[in-house]
């Protein structure tokens, strides 16, 4: 029998490496190519080496700013007595992230009475919480849903405390448990537990604090890792917003991983904080906003080519749970009101990247506000630097479709031999907004602005027609 070489396994990391959590849906080369997008998409995954060098991999990405317990934003902790903890305060499929080709999907909610974390020595109620909710997630292959995924785990537990002081005390206690978890891990059958220094995260909300604690433990079960090359790579995310607390518990079985723009839990924590904050501007569940749910079979990918240049089908989706299109100009992102639902699709080929998302809102006015936020972003930045340092000129032109529609045309302004750019279509129909971003060399509208706007709108015509279900008069 030939000797097993883990490095050889890693050279086949995506093509046919059977890792715990299911076969990776993309090869390492495919992952890197998908990551080389015009805006350096936040979900680019770089497969790492064979050693469990997690201390180096899990480096701090964001810095914590201000005194998190100073109460400098009293509006975030003053609640109506009837403003109870609710399921809409939990992360949804649309909020979770992992990597290109894999994502987390909710499997069920409970009251959080069961142990909420491997390292927990007591319940959140025992720590003083007056209300607790918990949501479990499972990993799924988003490229090929038929690939079975097992062994990976994500859960979010949220808790309401009587006051900021008790929430802060629970935050500190749980962090201590995660850092000193050897006994609990041993009792769980995984004795080789090692935690790393906490990484502060900017929760982007006043009177808050957040951190991620990375850890590794093992060994992984033989049925998940027959070669013994992998361990559980865990992240615990803690975020406190006023007198509320969220705990994200993530563990995947893998030999190693690296994320170029922050780990999944680091990227989810600010979203968890946003959902956690109390007040009237709560995130909306599409089930509670009639007419805002997008049908699973909505034809979001209509008008795109069937195959790419290499004859494969480069389409992902339509799916919930893919990352939103990061609309960026001059280092800023577009402001967006609370949404109800979102469906996304991606078409990635050589020098041709097409991303679409359909987002619904509780009212037509909110949808119009979302469109205005996108237009303001680009109109306030007629010229700015792109991710690769080139200069981009942004032009906004009207398009004759939907209730209102615009094309945002971004073209490079340097002396590069091969130009690249971006065209963004924004269409509102009733309470729904379609955004399509087309990037790469094929998308540079330089010198053909009107043609580029007409072309992207024509390709999306069938999608815009189907959006009529979100008008007051329907179709």
N, C-alpha and C positions, 0 to 999 in steps of 0.2 A: 504494500500500500504506500503511495507516495507521501512524503512528509508534507504536512500542512504548513503553508506559509501565509500568515495573515496579511503581509504586504501584497501578495498576489491577489488575495481576496479584495483588497482595497482598490486595486487597479480595475476591478470589475464592479466597483462600488454601486453603480446604478444599473448597469446592464443586466447582471444576474446574481449579484451578491445577496444571498438570502439572509437578511438581518432580522433581528427581533423587531417586531412592529410591521413586518411585511416587507416584500421586495421593494427597494427604492425604485420609484417609477421612472427616473431619468438617470442616464449615465453622468459621470462627473463632467464630461465635456459638454453634454446637453445643459447641465445646470449652469455651467459657466457662461455658455452662449446665451441662455435665457437671461442671465444676470447682466449682460452687457447691453442694456437697453438705453434708450436715449436719456432717460432720467434716472438711471441707476436705481431701479426699483428696489424698494426696501426689503423685498423678500428674497433677494439673491442668496443662494446657499452655496458655500464652498466646502466641498468634502475635505476633511483634514487627514492627518497622518494616523499611524496605527496606535501610538501611545495615548494613554488617557491624560493628556496634558491640559486638563480642564482649568487649572489655575491660570495658565496663559491665555486660554481660549476665552474664558469668561472675564474679560477685562472691563473696567468701568466705562460706560458710554456716556451717561448723563450725570450732571452734578446737582446735588440738592442745594436749593437756594433759600436763604432766609431762615428764620426760626420757626419750625413747623408747629410749635405749640404756643405761639405768641398771640393767637387769636386776632391777627391783623385783618382778617376778612370775616367780620361777625355775621355777615349775611349768609355765609355758608354753614353756619351752625345753628341759626335761629330757625326753628321749624314750627309749623302748625302742629298741635298735639295729635291731630288726626292723620298726619303725614307718616304713615307707618311704612316699615320696610316691606317691599313688594317684589315680585319676580322681575319687574322691569328694571330693578336695581342690579340685576345679575348680568354678566356678559352673555352675549348671544353668539350664534354661529357667525354672524356678520362681523363680530368684534374680535374673534379669535384669530391668531396667525400662527403659522409654523414655518413652512418653506414652500417653494415652488414644487408642486406635485403632491403635497400632503397638507392636511389641515385638520382642525378639531371641530367636532360636531356634537351638539348636546344630545344626551341620551335620557336625561330625566332629572327632576328636582325632588328634594325632600326637605324636611325641617331641620336638618343639620344635627340631629340627635346622635348619629353615629360618629365615631372618631373622624375628625376632619383632616387629619394629617398623620403620616407615619410617626412623626416625632412628638405628637401631642400627648401630654400627660394628663390632660383634663379636657372637658368640653368647653366650648365657648360660653355656654350658659354658666358653667362653674367659674369662669373668669369674670362673670358679672353681666353678660349680655342679656338684654331683655327680650330680644327677638333674633332668630338665626334662620338663614336660608342657605341652601347648598345646591349647586348644579354640577352634574358629572358630564364629562365630554369623552369621546373616543376619537382616535386618529383614523382618518380615512384617506385612501389614495384618490386624489382629485383628477388624476390623468386617466386612470383605469379603475373605476369603482369595483370591478370584479375581483381585484387583488385583495385578498383578505389581510387585514391588519390586526395584530394582537400584541399585547405586552406593554403598550404605551398608555399613559394616564394623564388626565388633566381634570382638576376639580376646582371650583371656586366656592368658598364659604364667605358669607357676608353676615355681619352682626351689628345690631344697634345696642349702644350702651347708654346708661343714664346720663353721662356727662363726658366731657373731653378727657378729664383726668383718668377715668376708668378705662376708656378706650385706649389711651396712651399707655397705661400700665399693661393692658393685655397685649398690645403691640410689642412692647419690650419683652414680655414673658415668652411669647411665641418665638420671637427671634432667638432668645436664649435656648429654648428647647431645640430649635433647628441646628444651632451651632454645637450643641452637646447632645447628640442623638445616638451615640454608640450602643447604649444598652437597649434602646427601643429597636434599633435596626437589627441587633443580634437576636432579640426575641422574635423578630419578623423573619429570621432565617437569612439575613444578609449582614454578616458581622463586619465586613470591611467598609466601614463608614468613615468618610472624610469630608468635612465642611470647609468652605473657603471664606475669606473675608467678605462681609456684606458689601454690596455695591449700591450706593445711594442712587436714587432715580428721582428726577424732577417730575412730580405728579401734575404740574402745570395748573394747580389750584391752590388758592390761599388756605391757610390753616390746615395744612396737610403734611404728611411725611410718607416716604416710600423707600423701600429697599428690596433688593434681590439677594438671596443667599444661595449660592451654588453648592452642590455637594455631589459626591459619587459614592455609590455603595454596591456591593455585590456579595457573592457572585450571582450573575444572572442565571435563571433556570436553564437546565440543559436543553429543554424543548424549545427555548427561545434562542439559545446561543450554544450549539453543540461543540463549538471549537474553543470556547472560553476566552474569546478576544474582547467581549463586551462587558459592560457594567451598566447599572442604572445611572444615568446622568440626570440629576435632579435640579430643579430650580424652585425655590419658594419665594413668591412675591408677596410682600406685605405693604398695604397702603391704608393709612388712616386719613379720613376726611372728617374733621370735627369729631363728633361722637359716634362715628360709624367706622367700621373696619372691614377690610376684605383680605382674604388669604387665598392666593393662587398656588396650587400644589401641582407641579408638573414633573413627570419622570418618563424618560424614554430609554430604551435599551439600545445602545450603540457603542462602537469602538471609540468614537470621538466625533465632535462636530464643531463647526465654526460658522458664525453669522456675521456678515460684513457690516451690518448696520444695527447691531444690537440683537440680543437673544430674544426669542419669542416672548418670554415673560416680561422682559424689560419693555418691549413694545406694547404689551397688553396692559401694563400697570396704569399708564395715564388714562386709558380708555375705561378701565375699571374704576378709577377715581372719578371720572366724569359721570359715569352711571351711578356712582354711590352718593354723590352730593344731593342733599335734599332740596326741596323747593318746588315751585310750580313748573319749572322748565324741565320736567322729567323726560327721559327717553320714551319713545312711544312703541308699544307693541302693536304690530300690524293687526293682530286679532282684536284690538280694542279701537281701531280706527277703520270703520267700515269702508270698503272700496279701495283700501290702500295696499292690500296683499297682492303681490305679483304672482301670477300663475306659474307653476313650475315649468310648464311647456311654452312659456312666452318666447317668441321667435327672436331672441336677442342677437343671435349670430347671423340672421338673414342678410344676404347681400355680400357676404364674405366668400372668398374662394374656397372650394372644397379641399384642395390640396396645396402644399407648398412647393418650393423649387425642387426639393429632393423627393417629391411624390409621396411624402408622408402627410398625415393630417395634423397640422400644427395648432388645432383648436383645443382650448381648455374651457369647459363650461357649455352652456350657461349654468352657473352655480351660485348659491349663496356661500359666503365664507371666504371668497377671494378678497385680497386686499383692495381697498378703494383706489381709484386712479389718483395719484398724488399730483394735484394741480399746483405747480410751483412757479413763481416768478419773483426775481429780486430777493430770493431767500425767504419769501413769505408763501403761505398757503391760503387757499380760498376759504372764507368763512361760510359756514353752512348751518342752517337751523336744524332742529331735531328732525330726523327722518323717521319714516314708518317702516319701510322695507327697501331692500336693495338686491339686485341680481346682477351678476358680472359675467363677462366672457373675455377670453384672451385668444388672439391669433398671432403667433410668433414665428416668423420666418427670417431668412437671411436678409438683413437690411430692410425689413418690413415688419414693424410691430404695430398691432392694432388691439386696442383695449376699449371695451364698452362697459358701461354700467347704467342700469336703469334704477332710479331712486324715486320713491313715492313719499309724499308728505301729507299731513292731516288735512291741509287746505290748499286751495290754489294760490292764495296769498303767500303761504310758506314756500311753495314751489317757486313762485316768482322771486321771492327773497333769495333762494338758493342760486337762481340764475344771475341775479344782480350781484351776488357775492363773487361769482366767477368772473363776470365782466369787469368788476371793480379791480380785481387782482391784476388783470392784464392791462387795463387802461391806466392804472397807477404805475405801471412798469413798462413804458414803451420800449425800453432797451435795458438789458441786464445780462449778467454772466450766467452761462450754463454750467452743468456739473463738471464738464471737462475743461472749463476755463475760456471757452470761446464766447463771443458776444452774440446775443440773440436779440433780434428786433421783433416786437409783438405788435400785430395789427388785428383789430376787431372789425369784422364786416357782418352786416345783416344777411340772413339767408331766408328765402321765402318758403317756409314750411312750418307746420305745427302752429301752436298759439303764439309762440315767439321763438326765434332761432337765430343763432350767431355762429360764425366760424372765427376761431382765434388762430392766427397764422404766425408761426414762429420760424424765422429763418436766420441762419448763421451769417455773421458779418466779419469773417476773417478771410485770410488768403489760402485756406486749406484747399488742397487739390480736389478733395471729395467732400462736397457739402452735405450737411445733414440738417434736419429741422423737425418741426412738429406742427401738426394741424389738429386742432381741437374743435369738435362740433358740440354745441350746447343747444338742445331743443327742449322746450316745455310744451306739453300737451295737458291741459287741465292741472291736476295735482301731481303729475309725474314729470321727471326731468331725465332726459337721455344725455349722457356725455360719452363721446367717442374721442379717443386720442390715437393719432396715427403718427408714429415716429420712425426714425431711420433715414437713410439716404433717399429712399423713395418718397419720403414725406416732406422734403424741403420745398416750400412753396415759393422760394425766391424767383421773382420774375413771372410767376403764373398764379398769383394770389387768387384771382376770381375763379380760375379753372380748378384750383385745389379745393376751394369752398364748394363749388358745384359738384365736384366728384365725390367728396365725402358725404354730402347730403344725399346725392342720388343713391349711393350704396346703402344708406340707412333708410331709404324711403319706406320699405316694407315694415321696418321696426316702428317708424313714426306713425304709420297707418294703424298698426296694432295698438298703439298707445291711446287710441280713442276711447278705450274702456275707462280711462281715468278722467274723462270730461264729464261735466254735470249732465250733458245731454247724451252721453255714451255714444256708441257707434250707430 
